[in-house]
Amino acid sequence: MLVDDFDFALPAHLVAERPAVPRDAARLLLWPGDGAEHCVRDLPDLLRPGDLLVFNDTKVIPARLYGRREREPFVAAEALLLKALGERLWSVMAKPARRFKPGDSLLFEGGLRAEVAEKGAGVDGLVLRFDRDDAAVLAALEQSGAMPLPPYIVAQRRADARDRADYQTVYAARAGAIAAPTAGLHFTPELLAALAARGIAQASVTLHVGAGTFLPVKAERVAEHRMHAEWGEVSPATAAAIAKTRAAGGRVVAVGTTSLRLLETAARESGDVVAWSGDTDIFITPGFQFRAVDVLMTNFHLPRSTLVMLVAAFIGWPEQRALYARAIAEGYRFYSYGDSSLLFRNPS
């Protein structure tokens, strides 16, 4: 298949810059549809007792820094921290990386300093050596770093204090992501309690969403694209909860594509999901044989993205095109802060 097969025109006004308030008031598009209008708050009635919701409990680090190069001529600097490399070294995506050279000193808001150690991978890649150890860098990020909002929002505005809460799930627990698992942004403590009261179980996995989520697919053919690797973990408790759900006839509901990708990574040919940890670069495209997930809750994604391809794999390519055409026609809000969908792989 061609990457062009997953392209579509999206009116700019449908790109959400802020989330719904409250979170669970966001619209929820069902596929197959039932002819009714729904919002995320309706989830307890749209799922069944005995189903299992699987959340990604990763926590987003405020990993974007703003500052300047200290030597003249001064140049505004932006850095998105990607990974600690040891010995105070971090790989980063930087702007404008081409203006910086090894030995340059960068001063960031809050007093954090770093020296350009080397040019890193990719056009925007650098390796920075900070003036303090990794723990102190992370502490400084909490004080002066900005939430790493997606490029299509950052192009319109900088992250602000409101994004500190908005771009984090209410159940975030394990720090390590530089992008939010956005389907989970719709949940509130009240909704989680209502789901539990309905008899819908909940479990967590961890997938630290990485820089690749921001990168476009540049290949012409889908099969030529290579996915980025991200670290994830499925605990023994979650694997046991999935086995219990399956044995009782319940459905596994992945909250977000990150949860789905990790569960399918940990699934065996038998369909059993086992405890697992490591890096996954699973690439899910039409024709993929799903083993773990029955229902997917996910936001509406970028044209030509691997996430649109995943949706097409889950419900079918013609169905994905029809779903997105309907979402656009009916004014659903797209991307990280937008509305959501609930997709049933085998409707029953």
C-alpha positions as a LaTeX table, in Angstrom:
\begin{tabular}{lrrr}
\hline
Residue & $x$ (\AA) & $y$ (\AA) & $z$ (\AA) \\
\hline
Met1 & 0.00 & 0.00 & 0.00 \\
Leu2 & 1.04 & 3.59 & $-0.57$ \\
Val3 & 1.32 & 6.16 & 2.19 \\
Asp4 & $-0.86$ & 8.36 & $-0.03$ \\
Asp5 & $-3.70$ & 5.89 & 0.60 \\
Phe6 & $-3.91$ & 7.28 & 4.12 \\
Asp7 & $-4.01$ & 10.94 & 3.18 \\
Phe8 & $-7.03$ & 13.19 & 3.65 \\
Ala9 & $-7.83$ & 16.88 & 3.74 \\
Leu10 & $-8.57$ & 18.27 & 7.19 \\
Pro11 & $-10.04$ & 21.76 & 7.68 \\
Ala12 & $-7.75$ & 23.77 & 9.96 \\
His13 & $-10.57$ & 24.76 & 12.30 \\
Leu14 & $-11.01$ & 21.12 & 13.34 \\
Val15 & $-7.53$ & 20.95 & 14.92 \\
Ala16 & $-8.05$ & 21.35 & 18.67 \\
Glu17 & $-5.68$ & 23.67 & 20.56 \\
Arg18 & $-7.35$ & 23.08 & 23.94 \\
Pro19 & $-9.21$ & 20.05 & 25.34 \\
Ala20 & $-12.87$ & 19.83 & 26.18 \\
Val21 & $-13.88$ & 21.01 & 29.66 \\
Pro22 & $-14.52$ & 18.84 & 31.55 \\
Arg23 & $-12.31$ & 16.21 & 29.96 \\
Asp24 & $-15.03$ & 13.58 & 29.64 \\
Ala25 & $-17.33$ & 15.99 & 27.78 \\
Ala26 & $-15.38$ & 15.34 & 24.57 \\
Arg27 & $-17.43$ & 13.78 & 21.80 \\
Leu28 & $-17.07$ & 10.05 & 21.17 \\
Leu29 & $-17.72$ & 8.58 & 17.72 \\
Leu30 & $-18.70$ & 4.91 & 17.67 \\
Trp31 & $-17.76$ & 2.52 & 14.87 \\
Pro32 & $-19.95$ & 0.84 & 13.85 \\
Gly33 & $-22.30$ & 3.68 & 14.74 \\
Asp34 & $-25.60$ & 3.33 & 16.55 \\
Gly35 & $-27.19$ & 6.50 & 15.20 \\
Ala36 & $-26.81$ & 8.40 & 18.47 \\
Glu37 & $-24.54$ & 11.21 & 19.64 \\
His38 & $-22.17$ & 10.21 & 22.43 \\
Cys39 & $-19.51$ & 11.74 & 24.65 \\
Val40 & $-16.73$ & 10.07 & 26.58 \\
Arg41 & $-18.83$ & 10.24 & 29.74 \\
Asp42 & $-21.14$ & 7.63 & 28.16 \\
Leu43 & $-18.45$ & 4.91 & 28.22 \\
Pro44 & $-19.97$ & 2.94 & 31.14 \\
Asp45 & $-23.11$ & 2.40 & 29.03 \\
Leu46 & $-21.23$ & 1.67 & 25.81 \\
Leu47 & $-19.11$ & $-1.11$ & 27.31 \\
Arg48 & $-20.25$ & $-4.23$ & 29.16 \\
Pro49 & $-19.69$ & $-5.48$ & 32.70 \\
Gly50 & $-16.75$ & $-7.86$ & 32.53 \\
Asp51 & $-14.86$ & $-5.83$ & 29.93 \\
Leu52 & $-11.33$ & $-4.70$ & 30.78 \\
Leu53 & $-9.97$ & $-1.23$ & 30.07 \\
Val54 & $-6.18$ & $-1.15$ & 29.63 \\
Phe55 & $-4.57$ & 2.27 & 30.19 \\
Asn56 & $-1.04$ & 3.50 & 29.48 \\
Asp57 & 0.18 & 4.96 & 32.79 \\
Thr58 & 3.24 & 6.72 & 31.37 \\
Lys59 & 3.86 & 10.24 & 32.68 \\
Val60 & 4.88 & 13.08 & 30.39 \\
Ile61 & 8.07 & 14.95 & 31.31 \\
Pro62 & 8.05 & 18.74 & 30.72 \\
Ala63 & 10.96 & 18.12 & 28.38 \\
Arg64 & 10.91 & 21.20 & 26.13 \\
Leu65 & 13.39 & 23.97 & 26.97 \\
Tyr66 & 13.68 & 27.50 & 25.61 \\
Gly67 & 16.80 & 29.65 & 25.79 \\
Arg68 & 19.62 & 31.06 & 23.69 \\
Arg69 & 23.16 & 30.47 & 22.52 \\
Glu70 & 25.50 & 32.44 & 24.74 \\
Arg71 & 28.12 & 33.46 & 22.19 \\
Glu72 & 27.45 & 36.23 & 19.74 \\
Pro73 & 25.50 & 36.49 & 17.63 \\
Phe74 & 22.89 & 35.32 & 20.13 \\
Val75 & 20.49 & 32.75 & 18.69 \\
Ala76 & 17.20 & 31.68 & 20.27 \\
Ala77 & 17.36 & 28.00 & 21.15 \\
Glu78 & 14.72 & 25.33 & 21.66 \\
Ala79 & 15.52 & 21.80 & 22.81 \\
Leu80 & 13.32 & 18.76 & 23.33 \\
Leu81 & 15.09 & 16.27 & 25.60 \\
Leu82 & 14.76 & 12.73 & 24.30 \\
Lys83 & 17.02 & 10.40 & 26.25 \\
Ala84 & 19.66 & 10.46 & 28.97 \\
Leu85 & 22.92 & 8.97 & 27.67 \\
Gly86 & 24.93 & 9.02 & 30.91 \\
Glu87 & 27.69 & 11.35 & 32.12 \\
Arg88 & 25.33 & 14.36 & 31.93 \\
Leu89 & 24.78 & 13.79 & 28.20 \\
Trp90 & 21.30 & 13.92 & 26.62 \\
Ser91 & 20.14 & 13.40 & 23.06 \\
Val92 & 17.81 & 16.20 & 22.00 \\
Met93 & 15.85 & 17.55 & 19.07 \\
Ala94 & 16.93 & 21.19 & 18.74 \\
Lys95 & 15.97 & 24.29 & 16.80 \\
Pro96 & 17.81 & 25.69 & 14.94 \\
Ala97 & 20.26 & 22.78 & 15.19 \\
Arg98 & 22.15 & 23.90 & 12.06 \\
Arg99 & 23.18 & 27.12 & 13.85 \\
Phe100 & 24.88 & 25.30 & 16.71 \\
Lys101 & 28.27 & 23.63 & 16.71 \\
Pro102 & 30.21 & 21.55 & 19.24 \\
Gly103 & 31.46 & 23.71 & 22.09 \\
Asp104 & 28.58 & 26.20 & 21.96 \\
Ser105 & 27.07 & 27.01 & 25.35 \\
Leu106 & 23.27 & 27.19 & 25.59 \\
Leu107 & 21.52 & 28.96 & 28.47 \\
Phe108 & 17.92 & 27.91 & 29.09 \\
Glu109 & 15.14 & 29.46 & 31.12 \\
Gly110 & 15.56 & 28.71 & 34.82 \\
Gly111 & 19.36 & 28.85 & 34.62 \\
Leu112 & 19.95 & 25.40 & 33.14 \\
Arg113 & 23.10 & 25.35 & 30.98 \\
Ala114 & 24.36 & 22.87 & 28.43 \\
Glu115 & 27.24 & 22.57 & 26.00 \\
Val116 & 26.79 & 21.15 & 22.53 \\
Ala117 & 28.83 & 17.94 & 22.72 \\
Glu118 & 28.21 & 16.73 & 19.18 \\
Lys119 & 25.82 & 16.71 & 16.30 \\
Gly120 & 23.37 & 13.88 & 16.79 \\
Ala121 & 21.25 & 11.78 & 14.47 \\
Gly122 & 18.85 & 13.44 & 12.05 \\
Val123 & 18.56 & 17.01 & 10.86 \\
Asp124 & 17.55 & 18.41 & 14.26 \\
Gly125 & 19.59 & 16.10 & 16.48 \\
Leu126 & 22.19 & 17.23 & 19.00 \\
Val127 & 23.90 & 15.74 & 22.03 \\
Leu128 & 24.06 & 18.19 & 24.93 \\
Arg129 & 26.23 & 17.98 & 28.06 \\
Phe130 & 24.41 & 19.63 & 30.96 \\
Asp131 & 25.96 & 21.42 & 33.91 \\
Arg132 & 24.38 & 19.00 & 36.41 \\
Asp133 & 23.55 & 15.30 & 36.79 \\
Asp134 & 20.46 & 13.64 & 35.33 \\
Ala135 & 18.40 & 13.85 & 38.51 \\
Ala136 & 19.09 & 17.58 & 38.77 \\
Val137 & 18.22 & 18.05 & 35.08 \\
Leu138 & 14.86 & 16.36 & 35.63 \\
Ala139 & 14.25 & 18.53 & 38.69 \\
Ala140 & 15.05 & 21.63 & 36.65 \\
Leu141 & 12.62 & 20.52 & 33.95 \\
Glu142 & 9.85 & 20.34 & 36.53 \\
Gln143 & 10.56 & 23.95 & 37.41 \\
Ser144 & 11.25 & 25.56 & 34.03 \\
Gly145 & 10.57 & 23.03 & 31.28 \\
Ala146 & 7.47 & 23.18 & 29.06 \\
Met147 & 5.17 & 20.31 & 28.23 \\
Pro148 & 6.19 & 18.87 & 24.84 \\
Leu149 & 3.02 & 19.70 & 22.95 \\
Pro150 & 2.83 & 18.40 & 19.37 \\
Pro151 & 4.31 & 20.59 & 16.60 \\
Tyr152 & 0.93 & 21.60 & 15.21 \\
Ile153 & 0.06 & 23.23 & 18.57 \\
Val154 & 3.53 & 24.64 & 19.27 \\
Ala155 & 3.39 & 26.37 & 15.89 \\
Gln156 & 0.41 & 28.35 & 17.22 \\
Arg157 & 1.44 & 28.96 & 20.84 \\
Arg158 & 3.88 & 27.94 & 23.56 \\
Ala159 & 2.84 & 25.49 & 26.24 \\
Asp160 & 1.56 & 27.23 & 29.34 \\
Ala161 & 0.60 & 26.45 & 32.94 \\
Arg162 & $-2.76$ & 25.01 & 31.87 \\
Asp163 & $-1.01$ & 22.43 & 29.70 \\
Arg164 & 0.77 & 21.05 & 32.76 \\
Ala165 & $-2.54$ & 19.48 & 33.75 \\
Asp166 & $-4.26$ & 19.23 & 30.37 \\
Tyr167 & $-1.45$ & 17.24 & 28.71 \\
Gln168 & $-1.24$ & 14.62 & 31.46 \\
Thr169 & $-3.63$ & 11.76 & 32.19 \\
Val170 & $-5.17$ & 11.71 & 35.66 \\
Tyr171 & $-3.65$ & 8.26 & 36.22 \\
Ala172 & $-0.10$ & 9.05 & 35.00 \\
Ala173 & 2.38 & 7.25 & 37.27 \\
Arg174 & 5.70 & 6.45 & 35.59 \\
Ala175 & 7.74 & 9.36 & 34.20 \\
Gly176 & 9.39 & 8.86 & 30.84 \\
Ala177 & 7.22 & 10.04 & 27.94 \\
Ile178 & 7.71 & 13.09 & 25.75 \\
Ala179 & 4.19 & 12.87 & 24.34 \\
Ala180 & 0.92 & 12.03 & 26.05 \\
Pro181 & $-1.11$ & 8.87 & 25.41 \\
Thr182 & $-3.88$ & 11.16 & 24.23 \\
Ala183 & $-6.94$ & 8.89 & 24.36 \\
Gly184 & $-6.39$ & 8.76 & 28.10 \\
Leu185 & $-6.60$ & 12.53 & 28.45 \\
His186 & $-10.41$ & 12.26 & 28.38 \\
Phe187 & $-10.71$ & 10.35 & 31.66 \\
Thr188 & $-11.66$ & 11.90 & 35.00 \\
Pro189 & $-11.67$ & 10.35 & 38.49 \\
Glu190 & $-15.48$ & 10.43 & 38.34 \\
Leu191 & $-15.56$ & 8.52 & 35.06 \\
Leu192 & $-13.10$ & 5.92 & 36.33 \\
Ala193 & $-15.33$ & 5.42 & 39.39 \\
Ala194 & $-18.45$ & 5.09 & 37.21 \\
Leu195 & $-16.75$ & 2.46 & 35.05 \\
Ala196 & $-15.73$ & 0.47 & 38.12 \\
Ala197 & $-19.26$ & 0.69 & 39.52 \\
Arg198 & $-20.55$ & $-0.71$ & 36.23 \\
Gly199 & $-18.30$ & $-3.76$ & 36.63 \\
Ile200 & $-15.77$ & $-2.72$ & 33.98 \\
Ala201 & $-12.30$ & $-3.65$ & 35.20 \\
Gln202 & $-9.17$ & $-1.53$ & 34.77 \\
Ala203 & $-5.50$ & $-2.40$ & 34.30 \\
Ser204 & $-2.37$ & $-0.54$ & 33.25 \\
Val205 & 0.62 & $-0.98$ & 30.99 \\
Thr206 & 3.52 & 1.43 & 30.47 \\
Leu207 & 4.76 & 2.63 & 27.10 \\
His208 & 7.00 & 5.70 & 27.17 \\
Val209 & 5.95 & 7.59 & 24.06 \\
Gly210 & 9.05 & 8.82 & 22.24 \\
Ala211 & 10.19 & 11.31 & 19.64 \\
Gly212 & 9.04 & 9.17 & 16.75 \\
Thr213 & 5.45 & 10.15 & 17.45 \\
Phe214 & 6.33 & 13.60 & 16.03 \\
Leu215 & 8.10 & 12.34 & 12.93 \\
Pro216 & 6.33 & 12.21 & 9.55 \\
Val217 & 6.25 & 9.11 & 7.37 \\
Lys218 & 8.58 & 10.00 & 4.50 \\
Ala219 & 8.52 & 6.70 & 2.63 \\
Glu220 & 6.38 & 6.34 & $-0.48$ \\
Arg221 & 5.28 & 2.81 & 0.34 \\
Val222 & 3.98 & 1.77 & 3.75 \\
Ala223 & 6.24 & $-1.30$ & 3.83 \\
Glu224 & 9.33 & 0.91 & 3.49 \\
His225 & 8.68 & 2.86 & 6.71 \\
Arg226 & 10.68 & 1.91 & 9.80 \\
Met227 & 9.08 & 2.51 & 13.18 \\
His228 & 10.89 & 4.11 & 16.09 \\
Ala229 & 11.44 & 1.95 & 19.17 \\
Glu230 & 9.82 & 2.79 & 22.51 \\
Trp231 & 10.26 & 1.15 & 25.89 \\
Gly232 & 7.28 & $-0.59$ & 27.40 \\
Glu233 & 6.19 & $-3.03$ & 30.07 \\
Val234 & 3.25 & $-5.36$ & 30.63 \\
Ser235 & 3.19 & $-6.45$ & 34.27 \\
Pro236 & 2.31 & $-9.98$ & 35.44 \\
Ala237 & $-0.79$ & $-8.49$ & 37.13 \\
Thr238 & $-2.04$ & $-6.99$ & 33.87 \\
Ala239 & $-1.34$ & $-10.20$ & 31.94 \\
Ala240 & $-3.34$ & $-12.09$ & 34.59 \\
Ala241 & $-6.21$ & $-9.58$ & 34.38 \\
Ile242 & $-6.38$ & $-10.05$ & 30.61 \\
Ala243 & $-6.43$ & $-13.85$ & 30.98 \\
Lys244 & $-9.21$ & $-13.57$ & 33.56 \\
Thr245 & $-11.23$ & $-11.29$ & 31.29 \\
Arg246 & $-10.85$ & $-13.62$ & 28.34 \\
Ala247 & $-11.83$ & $-16.67$ & 30.38 \\
Ala248 & $-15.02$ & $-14.94$ & 31.52 \\
Gly249 & $-15.99$ & $-13.83$ & 28.00 \\
Gly250 & $-15.13$ & $-10.16$ & 28.46 \\
Arg251 & $-13.45$ & $-7.87$ & 25.95 \\
Val252 & $-10.05$ & $-6.21$ & 26.14 \\
Val253 & $-10.41$ & $-2.47$ & 25.49 \\
Ala254 & $-7.18$ & $-0.62$ & 24.70 \\
Val255 & $-7.27$ & 3.04 & 25.72 \\
Gly256 & $-5.09$ & 4.51 & 23.01 \\
Thr257 & $-2.85$ & 3.21 & 20.25 \\
Thr258 & 0.11 & 3.03 & 22.64 \\
Ser259 & $-1.70$ & 0.52 & 24.87 \\
Leu260 & $-2.75$ & $-1.47$ & 21.82 \\
Arg261 & 0.75 & $-1.58$ & 20.32 \\
Leu262 & 2.22 & $-2.82$ & 23.57 \\
Leu263 & $-0.47$ & $-5.46$ & 24.15 \\
Glu264 & $-0.05$ & $-6.79$ & 20.63 \\
Thr265 & 3.72 & $-6.87$ & 21.16 \\
Ala266 & 3.22 & $-9.02$ & 24.27 \\
Ala267 & 0.59 & $-11.30$ & 22.68 \\
Arg268 & 1.54 & $-14.82$ & 21.66 \\
Glu269 & 0.18 & $-16.69$ & 18.63 \\
Ser270 & $-2.29$ & $-18.39$ & 20.96 \\
Gly271 & $-3.76$ & $-15.00$ & 21.84 \\
Asp272 & $-2.39$ & $-15.09$ & 25.37 \\
Val273 & $-0.81$ & $-11.87$ & 26.61 \\
Val274 & 2.29 & $-12.50$ & 28.72 \\
Ala275 & 4.28 & $-10.31$ & 31.08 \\
Trp276 & 6.82 & $-8.47$ & 28.95 \\
Ser277 & 9.25 & $-5.56$ & 28.99 \\
Gly278 & 11.66 & $-4.08$ & 26.48 \\
Asp279 & 11.74 & $-1.94$ & 23.34 \\
Thr280 & 8.99 & $-2.37$ & 20.78 \\
Asp281 & 8.96 & $-1.10$ & 17.20 \\
Ile282 & 5.81 & $-2.95$ & 16.15 \\
Phe283 & 4.26 & $-1.43$ & 13.00 \\
Ile284 & 0.56 & $-2.24$ & 12.61 \\
Thr285 & $-0.84$ & $-1.87$ & 9.10 \\
Pro286 & $-3.77$ & $-3.41$ & 7.20 \\
Gly287 & $-3.44$ & $-7.17$ & 7.18 \\
Phe288 & $-2.11$ & $-7.34$ & 10.74 \\
Gln289 & $-3.48$ & $-10.26$ & 12.78 \\
Phe290 & $-4.75$ & $-8.87$ & 16.09 \\
Arg291 & $-4.49$ & $-11.24$ & 19.03 \\
Ala292 & $-4.97$ & $-9.17$ & 22.17 \\
Val293 & $-7.36$ & $-6.24$ & 21.66 \\
Asp294 & $-11.09$ & $-6.32$ & 20.87 \\
Val295 & $-12.01$ & $-2.63$ & 21.24 \\
Leu296 & $-9.90$ & 0.50 & 20.70 \\
Met297 & $-10.52$ & 3.98 & 22.06 \\
Thr298 & $-8.44$ & 6.49 & 20.13 \\
Asn299 & $-8.42$ & 10.13 & 19.05 \\
Phe300 & $-8.41$ & 11.27 & 15.40 \\
His301 & $-4.91$ & 11.27 & 13.94 \\
Leu302 & $-2.70$ & 13.05 & 11.43 \\
Pro303 & $-3.05$ & 12.28 & 7.71 \\
Arg304 & $-0.46$ & 9.80 & 6.39 \\
Ser305 & 0.53 & 8.83 & 9.94 \\
Thr306 & 1.27 & 5.36 & 11.28 \\
Leu307 & $-1.65$ & 5.82 & 13.68 \\
Val308 & $-4.15$ & 6.23 & 10.85 \\
Met309 & $-2.66$ & 3.05 & 9.36 \\
Leu310 & $-3.21$ & 1.29 & 12.69 \\
Val311 & $-6.86$ & 2.37 & 12.74 \\
Ala312 & $-7.25$ & 1.06 & 9.18 \\
Ala313 & $-5.74$ & $-2.25$ & 10.26 \\
Phe314 & $-8.14$ & $-2.47$ & 13.20 \\
Ile315 & $-11.47$ & $-1.77$ & 11.47 \\
Gly316 & $-10.55$ & $-2.04$ & 7.79 \\
Trp317 & $-9.16$ & 0.48 & 5.31 \\
Pro318 & $-12.48$ & 1.42 & 3.64 \\
Glu319 & $-14.04$ & 1.70 & 7.11 \\
Gln320 & $-11.24$ & 3.98 & 8.32 \\
Arg321 & $-11.77$ & 6.29 & 5.36 \\
Ala322 & $-15.52$ & 6.35 & 6.02 \\
Leu323 & $-14.95$ & 6.97 & 9.75 \\
Tyr324 & $-12.70$ & 9.95 & 9.11 \\
Ala325 & $-14.99$ & 11.36 & 6.41 \\
Arg326 & $-17.85$ & 11.21 & 8.88 \\
Ala327 & $-15.78$ & 12.79 & 11.66 \\
Ile328 & $-14.83$ & 15.70 & 9.38 \\
Ala329 & $-18.37$ & 16.14 & 8.06 \\
Glu330 & $-19.81$ & 16.20 & 11.58 \\
Gly331 & $-17.19$ & 18.57 & 12.99 \\
Tyr332 & $-15.31$ & 16.29 & 15.37 \\
Arg333 & $-12.16$ & 17.88 & 16.78 \\
Phe334 & $-8.86$ & 16.24 & 15.77 \\
Tyr335 & $-5.49$ & 15.34 & 17.30 \\
Ser336 & $-4.15$ & 15.33 & 20.84 \\
Tyr337 & $-6.68$ & 17.70 & 22.44 \\
Gly338 & $-9.54$ & 16.64 & 20.18 \\
Asp339 & $-12.48$ & 14.27 & 20.40 \\
Ser340 & $-12.26$ & 10.50 & 20.45 \\
Ser341 & $-13.65$ & 7.34 & 18.89 \\
Leu342 & $-14.60$ & 3.90 & 20.14 \\
Leu343 & $-13.86$ & 1.20 & 17.58 \\
Phe344 & $-15.18$ & $-2.37$ & 17.78 \\
Arg345 & $-13.10$ & $-4.87$ & 15.81 \\
Asn346 & $-15.69$ & $-7.66$ & 15.92 \\
Pro347 & $-19.07$ & $-5.99$ & 16.63 \\
Ser348 & $-21.47$ & $-8.18$ & 18.58 \\
\hline
\end{tabular}
